[in-house]
């Protein structure tokens, strides 16, 4: 009796695990909609050049670079 319960449990685990592998995945954003999302009006900041420089200076001051893709030296002048 215990062996049958274990087999049923394992079959259920396999079925649940295999159900996550779906081939009908569709992207939320269609390729023809991406140009709307890349528009500058969708930016979260009003002045991207100033925000980029401020972010670079903050990374140089804190000594933590790389997560946002900042470039340049450690002095904050590049």
Secondary structure, DSSP 8 states (H G I E B T S, - for coil): -HHHHHHHHHHHHHHHHHHT--S----SS-GGGHHHHTSGGG-SSS-HHHHHHHHHHHHHHHT--SSS---S-SSS--
